[in-house]
């Protein structure tokens, strides 16, 4: 398979120098995706879009997605009383298309807000950051690390689109009713000694941290209820909780908007979903084997929105609403944009292409079924009571 030999060697070296010569799956996934030299998101391997890409996101389809989000951010600015500076912090910006669509829209439609706007991008991948800087070179954007933002300094909105699903996850399984964590080690099979790079296998053991068991208390899941079969396997995203803690600490007043694919905990950890949600993406094809194409493919897991809601509550974030992306965009005017296509003077092929893109944003079995979670902090009760446009369902 098409693995990166240098990355495989780095992972194998980390394993051999670790206690018991094994690492958590979360550490394996972190190195595969974010190793500073050879990780998928740190190298030229990452490809987003359509031609030869591994996956595409809503901004790849149409500028309408960013423009509709822009309408929601504009209303947030109004609810906060039109402050002289409104910070919009995009975490994980891909190729920079979403930022481009939002900022261009504000330049044309809301010049007053554009003047007040401070657009910040938090991007871990040096490769993607370089792409973003080329895409946005004529626009007022600055880049920084999330940890470098001072506490209680942001008045505005932190937002992300398909970010949390790429955080490294811990994997677990049930063995004779006991919670066991899944670890990764090297394959010592003599037949594999001539392989061009180290091969990896899974082993199980006691959880690496008490936080693994505490996670299920947080989301209200009882793995000992008898409903879960032996061999039940899934994952938990402890990194998402740490990320949300940092975001909540940096936000003084405003909102956190998270868009991603996922479920509430009761659906995520349904006993019938016995093999979890981990998926790998390689050239627009998906499978469930993270031990091939190492460093050349994306690895993701669905988001547990119950965990984000409840952990956010502990961090001082109040849930404003949770809604499907299709409904969220309809409330922001997507239906009107679809209706207006018939009256636009463009070649038929372009109109049909745009209509198809807008319908993909609505498709409940695809992008339209993504979850949109909005949380707030520091708002006065009068401001909290003002409903956000994206949460008002059209009649």
C-alpha positions, 0 to 999 in steps of 0.5 A: 500500500501507499504508506510514507516510509519515513512516517512509518519509521518515526511511529515505529521508533516512538513505539519502541521507546514507549513503555510496554512498546505500545502507544494509544490509537490517539497517539498513532492517529496524531502522528499519522495526521499531524507529524510536523514533517511527514503527517498527512496534514503537514505534507503535500499529501493532503488534497481537498476538493474534487480533482484527485482529492481525498475529500471535499467540504461545503466551501468547495461546492459553492460560495453560497455556504460562506455567504449564508454563514456570513449572514449569521455572523453579521447578526451576531455582531448586531446582537453584541451591539455592533462593537468597534471590533468583532473577532471572527476566529476560524479554526481549521480553514482548509484551503481558505475558501470559506474565509475568502467567500465570507470576506468578499461578501462583507466587502460588497454587502456589509462594508461597515461590518467589514471595517469592524471585523478582525478575521483570525485563522487558527491553522495547525498545518503549515502546508494548508496555512501556506495555501490559505495565505496565497488564497487570501493575500489581498484580504485582512487576515491574520494567523495564529495558534489557538494557545497564543490567543490571550484568555478572555480576549475574544469578543465575537465568534469562534467557528469551525467547519469539519474540524473536530472530526479530524482530532485524534481519538482514543479507541476502546473495546469491551472484553468480557464486559470490561472496558479496554483501550486499543493500543498500537504496536509494531508487527514482529511477525518474521514474515514481515521483516522484508517489508519496505516499512514497519507494519502495525497491529492492535493490542488491548489493555487497561485504559491509558487514563481515567478520563476514558471511563469518565467520558461515559459519565459525562455523556450518560452512557452505561457500558455495563448495562448489559446492552453492549455485546462483547467485542463492542468497539468505538472511540471517544474524542478527549482532544475535542474536550481539551480544544473546547476548554481552550476556546471557552477560556479565550472567549470573553463575549460571543459565540462558538459555532461548530459544524461537523458530521456526528450524532448525540451520544445516545445514537453514537453509542447505540449498541447496534453501532458495534464498530464505531465511526472511524473512517479513512478517506483516500482519493474520494474513497472511504474504508476503515483501515487506518494501517494502510496508506499511512500519511497519505490518507485522512482519518476521521471519526464522527463528532459526539455533540452531547460531549461538546454540549455538556463539556461546554456547559462545564466550561461556561458555554451555554447551549444556544441551539443544535440543528441540522445544517440543511435546516440552518442554511434554509433559515439563513436564506438558502431556499430563496437562493434556490428559487432565484436561480430561475431568474438569473441570466447565466448559461444553463450549464452554470445554473444547473451546476449551482442548483446542484451544489445548493441541493447538496448543501441541503441533502439530509443524507450528506452535507445537509445532515451535518450538525450545527451546534451554537454555544454562547458566553458572556451574553446578557440575558436580553441578548441571549433571548434574541434568537439567531436567524439560523435557528428559526425554522422556516414555515 
